[in-house]
Amino acid sequence: AISAMHRLQQAKHVGKVVLSYPEPFSYKEEATYLITGGAGGLGRRLAEYLIEQGVRHLVLTSRSPASEALGAWMKSQ
């Protein structure tokens, strides 16, 4: 990760810089995870994924108000 950040700082790359983890990432059940842009479709899908992974505490933030559908989904969780 450090070498990737150095590469980004030099601004010599073209396109994206991709990081990979040597082993799967594990989510902590007792931790709280923040999702910015949480009122959109991608934010909701990410929240669903995290719940499937066992995450129990999520904070969804957005510049836009939550839709009625999102509010109903949140209440059902």
Salt bridges, closest charged atoms under 4 A:
GLU29 OE2 - ARG56 NH1 3.23
GLU48 OE2 - ARG44 NE 3.38
GLU48 OE1 - ARG45 NH1 3.32
GLU52 OE2 - ARG45 NH1 3.76
